[in-house]
Amino acid sequence: MNKFRWLAVVAAVIIVAPSLAEARAGAGSNSGSRGGRTYQAPPPTQTAPASKPVERSATPEPAQKAATATPATAAPQSGGFFARNPFVSGLMGGMLGAGLLGMVFGGGFSGGLGGAGGMLGLLLQFLLIGGLAYLAVRLFRGRNGGMVQPARPVAYAYPNATPNRPDAALARSSGSLLAGSASAALAIAENDYKAFESLLGDVQTAYSTGDLARMRDLATPEMVGYFSEELSANASRGVENKVEQVKLEQGDLSEAWSEAGLDYATVAMRFSMIDVTRRIADGQIVDGNDHVRTEATEIWTFLRSRAGKWILSAIQQA
């Protein structure tokens, strides 16, 4: 009996452990929205040289565009002029064929006429054939002269486009993100970095207390929905996660831009914390250590309306 009870405990640990290994807010997930760049990888930074793609988002994934030929280029047609102009070739072939048949049956190119009339008919046929040949040469040269030349490649698709600048990563010192040069699309100031760092701790605190009302003030409705699902899953398992003493260790700005009346900023952050999961029934720790700090590196994207405050809109794992 004791053996079966022990096996049941082991099975419960195996079932619960994967869900508890990453217990903080958004841990292990790649979810949220980054506007038009949701499915683009953020530029690498020193803190996060790579990031996992967004796997769950309210933003529809763009459909694959069908490959089309460049309008400025024309595929060469096979064959010569007569192959591309069957009417002319058929007309000339018919005339030559009629002349040859006339020769076989004794009439020659004159079509059976004799004397001066035959000679005149022969000359007319040669003149007609010569005129058609001249017309064919003119058409051939005009066609070659009118062929469109391939278009030259351009540097950027849009005149104001600016390439990503992963070298514009911001170093961190004394627990704060330092201001520096950001993407040309959007300037990020010192108070913006302070807001990002503050949101890191505030979101974890609201998640730890299960305060969805507070979370709605810190994140987009989409992210609040994901956090609500995680909290509901914890409650179903009879556990609660507590994240305390969150400290930003290092942070880099990946990119910042504006679109559709909203500002976006994607920041790579390495932070440490006390991350513990307890059973609700008796307070027993089932994951983590309340005396040992753990570290995590994630890429958070924030958004704001013009003249508004920053809120969390996506989390990706490094």
Protein Blocks (a to p, Z undefined) as FASTA:
>chain_A
ZZmmmmmmmmmmmmmmmmmmpmcghihiaedjehjmlmpccdddfklmbacddfbdfbdc
dddddddddfkbccddedifklmmmmlmmmmmmmmmmmmmmmmnonajnoopahjllmmm
mmmmmmmmmmmmmmmmmmmmmmmmmpccdddddfbfbfkbccddfklpccdeehiacddd
ddfkbccdfklmmmmmmmmmmmmmmmmnopaklmmmmbcfklmmmmmmmmmmmmmnopac
ddehiacfbdcdfbdcdeehiacdddddddddddddddfklopafedjfkbccddddddd
ddddehiacddfbdcdZZ
